[in-house]
């Protein structure tokens, strides 16, 4: 199936996948669903911003750093659902990982931790001036495939990477219509979980396609920083 025909609808409390056109906003999750334990690997501006939104939505979140004590101000400000730990502790703790590290760190993080079966919300971007030679690999193979190579066995959804931390903080739960957030992945269940978390963070999830379509809303893609409603985002996809 081509990316333009890839289809997804979440129904029955995210437990059932049916068909709607790619680019449509994903249906809202059922009320009262269980909260996911989130591990934020890379607790800088973006990880801190999105992780904070998920804490405020009621999810237990472990923010990870090589120096967890440096995250005390952040976790204290968010209350008892927030805690700090190492990367290994966050990966072990979490049902879902939000990956928000500089892209050059992805190979080492992938090698040092077990990712098999983990749902990973990949919010990374490859930047030549910062990340070095791995950017050439991303250009050759696509960012979705490159992340999947280094996080062996992970169920990856590219999401929360198309704009910056300040925009996510500012636009969360704005007056409807909500801001659309694009996502791409090959695993239907992982996409449904990601869509629920996007909604919990205060946005409208829009499926662009499989992982190979993720470059469309990465830096250099025409949908990068395409901020607007789901309808506006859908029109931009079709141009």
N, C-alpha and C positions, 0 to 999 in steps of 0.2 A: 504494500500500500504506500502511495506517495505521501510526502509530508503534508501536502495540501488537502489530502483526503483522510488523514489520520483523525480518528474520532474518539471522543471521550465524554461520558456523562457519569456523574457520581449520584447514586441514589441509595435509598434504604440505609441511611446512616453510614455512607461511604463503603458499604459492603458489596455493592453490585455495580458493574460497569456496563453501560449501554451506549448507544451511538448518538452523537450530535456532531455538527461540523467542527473541525479544528478551528481555533480562533474564538470560539464561543466562551463566554464566562462559564466556569464550572458551577454546578448546582450547589447550594448551601448545604452544609452538613447538618445532621440531625441534632436537635437540642439535647443537652445532657450527655453528650458523648464523653467517653473517658479521656482524661488528659494524658498527653504524651510526655515522657521524660526527655528533655532536650539537652544535648551536649553541644556547647558552642566552642568549636576549635578555631581559635583566632578571635580573641576578645577585644580587638581594637575598635575603631569607630563603627564599622558596619556590623560586626558581630555583637558589639555592645548595644547598638541601637535596635537591631532586630530581636536579639535575645531579650532585651528589656520589654519589648512589645509582647513577646510570648509569655514572659513572667506575669505581666499585667493581665493577660488573658487567662491566667490560672494554671499555666504549665510549670512544673518543677524544672528549673534550668541550672545546669552546672557550666559555669564559664571557665574555660581552660586557658592556662598559660604556663610557660616554663617557670614562672615565678608567681604562683597563686596568691601569695600575700599581697601582691600589688593590685589585686582586684577587690580588696576589702571595701574600699569606698563604694565601688559599684554595687557589690552584693548587699552591703548594709543598706544602701538607698532603696533597694528593691524588696526588702523584707524576707520572710522565712522561706519562700519558694526559691530563692536564689542562693547559690553556693559557688565556691571556687575550688578548682582542683587542677591536677596535671592533665595533659592530653590523654594519657593512658586511662586515668580515672574517669574522665568525661566520656570516652568511648565505651568503657565498661558500664557506666551508669545509664547511658542513654538508650532510648528506643529510636531516636532520630538524632542525627548529627547535623548541625549547621556548620559548614566548612567555610571560613572567612579569612584564611591566611593569605599572605603574598604567594602568588602561584609558584614561585621558585622553591617554596618549602614543601610542595605537594609530594614529590618523590620520597623525601625523607620521612614525612608523616605517614605516607602509605606503607613504607617498609617497616616502620617501628610499631605499627598497631595492626590489630586484626579487624578487618572490615567485612568479612563474610556475612552476608545477610543483612547488614546494617543499611537503613535508609539514610542517604546522605543528601542534604540540601546544599548543593554546590554553588556558593555565592562568590567564588573566586573569579578573578580576571587576570589574564596574562598581559603584563606591561613590559615592553622591551627594555626601557631604561632601568627597571628594577629587577626583573626576573631572569635576565640572561638568556642562555641558549635554549631553554625549554620553550621559549616563545616561537622559535623556528619549528619545533615539533607541533605546537598548537596550530600554527599556520598551515602546516602540511597535512595534518590529520584531523583537525577540528578539536575544539576545547572539550566537548563532551567525551569523545573517544580517548583523549589524552588523560583526562581525569580517571576514566574507567580503567585504563591501563595501569595506573599507579595505585588505585584503591581497589585491588583485586577482590572481586566478589561483592562489592558494594552495590546497592540499588540506588543509582544516582538520578537525582532530579536537578537540573540546572534552574536556579530560581534565586531571587533577591540580588542579582548581580547587575541588573540593567540600569540602575541609577545609584546615587550615593546615600550615605547614612542620613544626612540632614533631610533629604527628600522623604525617606521612609518615616522619619520621626514627625515631620511636619504634616504629611498627608494621611497618616494613619487615622482611620475612623472619621474621615472628613464627612461633611454633609453629602448624602448621596446625590449623584452616582459616585461610587467609590473609585479610587485610582486603580487601574488595571495593573497587574503584575504578571509578566509572561513567565512560562515555565516549559521545560522540555524534558522528556525522559522516555525510556523504553519499557519500564515496569509499571503496569496499570495500577497495582495496589500502591506502589510508592507515589505515583502521581496523585492518587486520591488522598493519601495522607498529607502530602505537600499542599494540596489545594485547601484542605481543612485548616492547616496552619497559616496559610496565606490569609484566609478569611478571618481567623482568630486574631491575626496581627492587624486587621483593619483594612484589607484590600480585596480586590476582585481578581481571582486567578483566571488566567487565560492560557490554554494549552496551545503552543506553537507547533509542536510535533515531537518526533523522536529526538534522541540525543544529537543526532547529526544536524538537526535544525537549530541547535543552541547558538551557533555562530551568528545567527540573524539578530540576536539581541545582546551579543557581546561587543566589546569595543571594536569599532570598524564596521559593524553590521548596521543596516539601515534602521533597525528597531531599537538600537541602543539609545537610551534616554528618550524613548518615545513615550512621554508621560501624558496620560489622559484617561478617559473612561474605556471600558471594554469595547464599546462601539467604535470609538476613535482608534483604538489599537487595532481592531479588526480591519478597519478601512486601510490603515497603514500597512498591514500585512498583505493586503490584496493589491497594493500599488506596484 
